[in-house]
């Protein structure tokens, strides 16, 4: 089990390194590995640094543009006690519409020319066997 986790993390790291090269270094971005909560509950946590850098406030709406250029509206929310910021309303529709599964890797990147729009790249976990691979 421990070696499977190590191989999965190594495969994830390789995907992140490869796909990060496609991000514009002038744009703000963050990555998230999809976990059970992201596919079973209606939210996706946003990194604290990204939240502060982009002034994401409660109630603000953002548009996520998926790899097929479809637009999805999500609302920013915050947990009262943990101060975690996340996409709430609209996240489930985005996740279902894009067939998100545990282990997929998402890159969220701002689009400076379009206020409140983020481009999303999705790395798919191709297999759940020992040598986990991701597809883009």
SVG drawing of the C-alpha trace seen along z (x, -y; Angstrom):
<svg xmlns="http://www.w3.org/2000/svg" viewBox="-25 -43 33 45">
<polyline fill="none" stroke="black" stroke-width="0.4" points="0.0,0.0 2.8,-2.4 4.6,-1.8 1.3,-2.5 0.9,-5.8 4.5,-6.7 4.1,-5.8 0.8,-7.8 2.4,-10.8 5.4,-10.5 3.0,-10.3 1.1,-13.3 4.3,-15.3 5.4,-14.5 2.0,-15.7 2.2,-18.9 5.7,-19.7 4.8,-19.0 1.5,-20.8 2.7,-23.8 4.9,-24.7 1.7,-25.5 0.6,-28.1 1.3,-31.7 3.8,-32.9 2.2,-36.3 -1.2,-34.9 -2.1,-33.9 -2.9,-30.2 -3.3,-27.3 -3.6,-23.5 -5.9,-21.1 -6.0,-17.4 -9.6,-16.2 -10.5,-14.3 -13.6,-12.6 -15.0,-15.8 -14.8,-17.6 -16.9,-15.0 -19.3,-14.2 -19.9,-17.6 -20.6,-20.9 -17.3,-22.7 -13.7,-23.1 -11.2,-24.8 -9.1,-27.6 -5.5,-28.2 -5.1,-30.9 -2.4,-32.7 -4.6,-32.7 -7.5,-34.0 -5.5,-36.9 -3.7,-37.7 -7.0,-37.9 -9.1,-39.5 -11.7,-36.7 -14.5,-37.9 -17.6,-36.1 -20.5,-36.2 -18.3,-37.1 -19.1,-35.0 -16.4,-33.6 -16.7,-31.9 -14.7,-28.7 -13.9,-28.0 -13.3,-24.3 -11.0,-22.7 -14.0,-22.5 -14.6,-26.3 -17.8,-25.8 -18.5,-28.4 -19.6,-27.5 -20.5,-30.1 -19.4,-29.5 -19.8,-31.5 -17.0,-32.2 -17.8,-31.3 -15.8,-31.0 -16.1,-28.7 -16.8,-30.8 -14.4,-29.0 -11.6,-27.8 -11.4,-30.9 -11.1,-28.5 -12.2,-30.0 -13.9,-27.8 -16.1,-27.6 -19.6,-26.7 -22.6,-27.3 -22.0,-25.9 -19.1,-23.7 -21.1,-20.5 -22.4,-21.3 -18.8,-22.0 -17.5,-18.8 -20.3,-16.6 -20.2,-18.3 -16.5,-17.6 -16.6,-14.1 -14.3,-14.9 -13.0,-11.8 -10.9,-11.4 -7.2,-11.8 -7.8,-14.2 -5.6,-17.3 -7.1,-20.7 -5.2,-23.9 -7.1,-27.1 -5.6,-30.1 -6.8,-33.7 -7.5,-35.3 -6.4,-39.0 -8.2,-40.2 -11.5,-38.8 -12.4,-39.8 -13.7,-37.1 -12.8,-34.3 -10.5,-31.4 -9.2,-28.8 -9.2,-25.3 -6.9,-22.5 -7.9,-19.0 -5.4,-16.1 -7.2,-12.8 -6.1,-9.9 -5.9,-7.3 -5.7,-4.2 -5.9,-3.3 -3.4,-0.5 0.1,-0.6 1.5,-2.8 -1.0,-5.7 -0.8,-7.9 -2.6,-11.1 -3.9,-12.3 -4.3,-15.9"/>
</svg>
